[in-house]
């Protein structure tokens, strides 16, 4: 291609030197990680359960939160029965569900098998929109300590009535817990609050705060004395023979509306993933986003 664009009679030495300089600079960017900022990404890995998934033949295994390039080729170097990979675009919509047998991998399509050929990823959209910006804020948290947000599968998880949520904390130390307890039946609940997410490292050794509330879903809007500071908390509840855990972000009244809207938008997108993503994985993303929000609020 370069030879076809060269004008007759011109000298090529300067062009060759310029090309060498450009190649050397590109190698520097790749080695420093800066080239990622210039890469056109179409989406990212939502969920994956094998270290044998790759993109464009790169030997690095794909992990949750890995960005994927426009028109990239996904493959599994050593397929095993049940291996899967889920990809979302920069708007948060699921665009690929891949699953393997012991011999091959294919694309899963609704009301069809997972034996469809794996085509290249689509071209990148002109812009990512809200979800892309939201994901940028939490992807580094996953990279630093993904175990912070993990949800361990248990028989109790399907019966837990508490939900990840945001609540406003009044100057008197009271909070509305409607979103946290919205799926819980009427009754007395013992709630135990512990620091969660990245703030937990600063509270190692602190005793959890225990509060008993009389929750009645028929009368929402009630405030309960929790006597806590604004921050992110892991809330464990017990009632009779049931128990469960969820994360709650307590904010000041001034930060509440914006924090609630941000989390509600993110939450709605994650819930749209439906059965394409495991419930534990969806909860982990919600927790990571709450951690991101708690950092944002603290820095304001």
C-alpha angles and dihedrals in degrees: 000000000000091000092054092054096048115107117232114265097019123127117245100202095090091046092051092049090049091049091050090050091051092049092049091050091049089052090051091051092049092050093048095047092240094115089073089075089061096045117106104232123196100186148321143250111273097178137359134168105189137060091219099077115107140167124226091352093296110155093221110103117239116248134186109288096023112144115233125213126241111273091004121166115235120206143162114225095200112018120204128185109276098017108146142179128193122196130191128193124234091274091058096253118138108246103167135033113178126183132177142212121201091275108033148004130229145174117270115224124187113266090009140082126270093247099098116124117266106246124192117277114264125261117278116268118243090255139004100226128204098327094053091056091046092050092049087061096055106031092085090053089058090048093051101046114354090169090069091074102035119126114210113223113243140152090256097058094079091052099046109116098193121097136202105262152151124243137179119242116213124218087254091060095254127133138189109235099189096121093042094052101026093119095044126104124241112282148084116306128190108217123195117198122204129169111263140193121011091342091064092079089066094052104048108143096022116131116244119251113242122204131174116210133186100222122197116175089197090068107045121180097054115144122222127202106243098157094211137135122246110277146095118301138185106224120202119189132195128188123165104311097341131089140166147164136232138160122247128193112208112198137179114263091254093057097039104087096050093043091049093049093048093050094043091054092048092044092052092053093049092048089054089066088077117172092349089085129042115254091237091055093050090050091050091055091049091051092049090051091051088052089051090049092049090055091048093050092046092053094052 
